[in-house]
Amino acid sequence: MTREQAECVMLAAGASRRMKTWKMMLPFEEATIIECSVRRALEACSRVVVVTGFRGEELEALFAGCDRVECVRNDHYELGMLSSAQAGAARVQTERFFIALGDMPLVTPELYRLLLTYSGVDAVIPKYLGKKGHPLLVSRAVRESLLCFDETQTLREVLALYPTLAVPVESRHVLHDIDDPEDYEALRTGPQETGAK
């Protein structure tokens, strides 16, 4: 698939309670956590739909004027991740799309492209050392089911309805979101990866 054929729903609605401070706008590399996550996704995807919630107006201002980034507000973000995935999926136009986490700034464009090489299955999930991570690549069929679920249910319940392919990768960053200050410091100062593997 080419870049124009896959969009990305980037979940960035949460209040970062475990972090003790809002993480999306924390410094990371030469920008912020959310900017790094979006920039890397845009290198492999035609468009990124950023789902906002907590302090959503700040993210909407940050990406205002970015032609390939759309922000959509989830006023029910406290109900859980599925409600944010639904808000983003409702804006998707491509046959397959990614569901990614805004606090995983080291997921590389190469990893997105690698997942896109797997077709014929409704959900493709990266797996590192036996553990499943993000981003997920899902089909239009998954999207339709996702939009029909109650927003208090889970994405795992949606995916259980469909064949899923877990792709082994060598990138530990598919598991590493930023939940607390220790996670942030480890990602900010630790060794970086340059490829998908």
SEPA-378117 format. One line per 2 residues: their letters; for each residue x, y, z of N, C-alpha, C. Coordinates in steps of 0.1 Angstrom, whole numbers. Last residue first. Layout:
# residues N
a = X,Y,Z,X,Y,Z,X,Y,Z  ...
# end
This chain:
# residues 197
ka = 125,-28,123,128,-41,127,119,-47,139  126,0,116,114,-7,120,116,-19,128
gt = 153,21,128,145,14,119,133,7,125  166,34,149,165,41,136,156,34,126
eq = 162,40,184,162,31,173,160,38,160  182,53,211,171,54,201,173,44,190
pg = 188,49,246,192,48,232,180,47,222  172,75,268,178,61,264,182,61,250
tr = 161,98,274,175,98,275,181,84,270  133,95,269,140,108,266,155,107,265
la = 127,70,280,126,73,266,133,85,261  132,75,307,139,64,300,138,66,285
ey = 115,97,313,130,99,314,137,88,307  90,84,310,94,96,302,109,98,302
de = 90,64,329,89,61,315,94,72,306  92,80,352,103,71,349,102,67,334
pd = 67,94,352,79,101,350,91,92,347  44,73,333,49,79,345,62,86,343
di = 37,64,308,27,64,318,31,72,331  42,63,275,47,71,287,36,72,297
dh = 47,31,259,40,44,261,46,50,273  63,7,245,66,17,254,59,30,253
lv = 59,-12,226,54,-15,239,55,-3,248  73,-4,204,59,-7,202,52,-10,215
hr = 99,-3,211,91,9,213,76,7,210  114,-24,205,108,-24,218,98,-13,220
se = 115,-39,174,115,-26,181,107,-27,194  114,-62,160,126,-61,169,126,-47,177
vp = 83,-81,158,92,-70,154,104,-69,164  59,-103,146,71,-101,154,80,-90,149
va = 26,-96,143,38,-96,135,50,-94,145  -4,-112,145,6,-106,153,20,-107,146
lt = -35,-108,130,-21,-113,127,-12,-105,136  -68,-120,135,-57,-110,139,-43,-116,136
py = -102,-120,126,-88,-127,125,-78,-116,127  -125,-106,150,-118,-107,137,-105,-115,138
la = -135,-102,175,-145,-107,165,-138,-110,152  -116,-91,190,-118,-105,193,-128,-111,182
lv = -117,-64,186,-107,-72,178,-110,-87,179  -136,-57,205,-139,-55,191,-130,-64,183
er = -123,-62,229,-135,-69,226,-139,-68,211  -102,-44,227,-99,-58,227,-111,-66,223
lt = -114,-20,231,-110,-23,218,-106,-38,216  -143,-23,253,-129,-22,250,-126,-25,236
qt = -171,-2,263,-165,-15,261,-150,-13,257  -183,22,264,-177,17,277,-170,4,275
ed = -195,26,240,-182,33,243,-176,29,256  -207,-2,224,-209,7,234,-196,13,238
fc = -201,-5,188,-199,-9,202,-203,2,211  -201,6,163,-214,1,168,-213,-4,183
ll = -175,12,156,-185,23,157,-198,19,163  -164,-13,154,-160,-4,164,-170,7,167
se = -176,-23,130,-179,-29,143,-176,-20,155  -163,-6,112,-178,-6,113,-183,-12,126
rv = -136,-12,116,-141,2,119,-156,2,121  -135,-38,107,-133,-35,121,-138,-21,125
ar = -139,-32,80,-149,-41,87,-147,-39,102  -117,-17,73,-129,-11,73,-140,-19,81
sv = -90,-30,95,-97,-29,83,-110,-20,84  -60,-18,112,-73,-25,111,-80,-21,98
ll = -31,-19,129,-36,-17,116,-49,-25,114  -19,-4,159,-27,-15,153,-31,-10,139
ph = 15,6,169,1,8,165,-6,-4,160  15,-14,200,9,-4,191,19,1,181
gk = 17,-49,209,19,-35,212,10,-26,202  21,-80,226,15,-72,216,15,-57,220
kg = 49,-99,234,39,-90,239,34,-81,227  71,-114,224,58,-121,227,47,-113,232
ly = 90,-95,217,93,-105,227,80,-111,233  65,-76,203,79,-76,206,81,-85,218
kp = 43,-73,176,46,-80,188,61,-80,190  18,-53,160,32,-56,162,34,-64,175
iv = -10,-65,142,-6,-60,155,9,-63,157  -38,-62,121,-23,-65,122,-17,-57,134
ad = -69,-73,112,-61,-66,122,-47,-71,122  -79,-87,90,-86,-75,95,-78,-67,105
vg = -59,-96,62,-64,-99,76,-69,-86,81  -49,-89,38,-57,-101,38,-62,-105,52
sy = -14,-80,43,-27,-78,39,-36,-91,40  14,-63,53,6,-75,56,-8,-72,52
tl = 26,-39,49,29,-50,39,21,-62,41  20,-23,70,12,-22,58,15,-32,47
ll = 40,-28,88,27,-34,90,18,-33,78  61,-13,76,62,-28,77,48,-34,79
ry = 52,13,79,53,8,66,54,-8,66  54,15,107,41,17,101,41,10,87
le = 82,12,108,73,2,114,59,3,109  91,35,95,94,22,90,86,11,96
pt = 84,55,113,77,54,100,79,40,94  85,42,147,91,48,135,82,47,123
vl = 78,53,179,73,43,168,78,49,155  84,72,197,95,65,191,91,54,181
pm = 62,83,211,69,91,201,80,84,193  36,75,223,46,66,219,54,73,207
dg = 13,90,230,24,90,239,35,79,236  -7,85,212,0,98,211,12,99,220
la = -10,54,196,-11,62,209,-2,74,208  -31,44,168,-19,46,175,-21,55,188
if = -45,26,144,-49,32,157,-36,32,165  -45,30,109,-38,27,121,-46,33,133
fr = -66,15,83,-61,26,91,-54,22,104  -80,8,51,-73,3,63,-67,16,70
et = -94,24,34,-99,11,36,-92,5,49  -100,59,46,-93,48,39,-98,34,42
qv = -112,77,62,-117,76,48,-111,64,40  -123,85,95,-114,78,86,-120,76,72
ra = -139,95,114,-134,105,104,-125,98,93  -145,75,131,-157,81,124,-152,91,113
ag = -121,70,144,-125,62,133,-137,67,125  -122,90,165,-113,91,154,-117,83,142
aq = -143,81,181,-143,95,176,-134,96,164  -134,54,186,-146,57,179,-147,71,173
as = -112,60,202,-110,53,189,-122,55,180  -125,71,224,-116,79,216,-113,73,202
sl = -139,49,233,-146,61,230,-138,70,221  -118,32,240,-127,29,229,-134,41,224
mg = -105,42,263,-99,43,250,-108,41,238  -130,59,285,-120,49,281,-115,50,266
le = -145,78,296,-151,65,295,-141,54,291  -132,102,293,-130,95,306,-137,81,306
yh = -140,112,268,-127,105,269,-125,97,282  -162,125,258,-164,114,267,-151,106,269
dn = -155,143,239,-160,149,252,-162,138,262  -131,144,217,-139,134,224,-143,139,238
rv = -125,162,188,-127,163,202,-136,151,207  -101,160,164,-115,157,167,-116,156,182
ce = -79,174,140,-82,171,154,-97,170,156  -60,164,113,-73,168,117,-74,165,132
vr = -33,170,92,-37,166,105,-51,172,109  -25,180,68,-27,165,69,-30,161,83
dc = -21,207,72,-31,202,62,-34,188,63  -22,226,99,-15,215,94,-24,207,84
ga = -38,246,110,-31,249,98,-22,238,92  -33,235,143,-41,243,134,-32,247,122
fl = -20,221,162,-20,215,149,-28,223,139  -22,237,185,-9,232,181,-9,228,166
ae = -50,239,188,-42,251,184,-28,247,179  -55,213,196,-61,218,184,-54,231,179
le = -41,211,220,-37,203,208,-43,208,195  -57,230,234,-42,232,232,-37,224,221
eg = -82,219,235,-80,232,228,-65,235,225  -80,197,252,-81,195,238,-78,208,230
rf = -77,191,279,-70,202,273,-69,201,258  -89,159,271,-84,167,282,-75,178,275
gt = -91,155,240,-101,154,251,-97,164,262  -86,144,206,-83,152,218,-94,150,228
vv = -71,125,182,-83,126,190,-79,133,203  -60,133,151,-56,134,165,-69,135,173
vv = -55,117,122,-66,122,130,-63,122,145  -33,121,96,-34,117,110,-46,124,116
rs = -27,108,63,-33,118,72,-33,112,86  -12,89,50,-16,101,43,-22,112,52
ca = 18,77,66,4,77,65,0,90,57  45,80,70,41,67,65,26,67,61
el = 49,104,81,59,100,71,55,87,64  30,107,101,28,113,88,38,109,77
ar = 42,94,122,31,87,116,28,94,102  61,113,129,65,100,124,54,93,117
rv = 44,134,137,54,136,126,58,123,121  30,123,159,23,127,147,33,128,135
sc = 52,120,178,43,109,174,36,112,161  61,147,180,70,136,175,62,124,170
ei = 39,159,191,44,163,178,53,153,172  36,147,216,26,145,206,31,149,192
it = 61,155,229,57,141,227,47,139,216  76,182,210,69,177,221,65,162,218
ae = 109,188,198,95,193,198,88,188,211  133,176,196,132,190,193,118,196,194
ef = 127,153,221,136,156,210,135,171,208  102,167,239,107,154,235,115,157,222
pl = 84,183,266,94,183,256,99,169,252  48,176,268,61,176,274,72,176,263
mm = 23,175,259,31,187,255,44,187,262  13,151,269,13,153,254,22,165,250
kw = 11,149,297,23,144,290,24,148,275  4,167,325,-1,164,312,11,161,303
tk = 15,150,355,15,162,347,10,158,333  12,126,366,12,137,375,12,150,368
mr = 10,102,353,22,110,350,23,122,359  -14,93,359,-3,86,365,10,93,363
rs = -31,110,344,-31,111,358,-19,104,365  -35,120,317,-22,117,322,-21,117,337
ag = -60,124,305,-55,134,314,-42,131,320  -64,116,269,-63,113,283,-57,124,292
aa = -63,118,241,-74,125,249,-72,124,264  -50,109,219,-43,118,227,-53,125,237
lm = -45,86,193,-53,88,206,-45,97,215  -47,89,160,-38,91,171,-45,95,183
vc = -53,71,132,-60,77,143,-51,77,155  -41,74,99,-38,71,113,-47,78,123
ea = -46,60,67,-47,71,76,-43,66,90  -35,49,36,-36,46,50,-36,58,59
qe = -29,56,10,-40,46,12,-42,43,27  -7,72,6,-20,78,4,-32,69,8
rt = 15,55,8,12,64,19,-2,69,18  4,23,-6,11,35,-6,7,44,5
m = 8,-12,0,0,0,0,9,13,0
# end
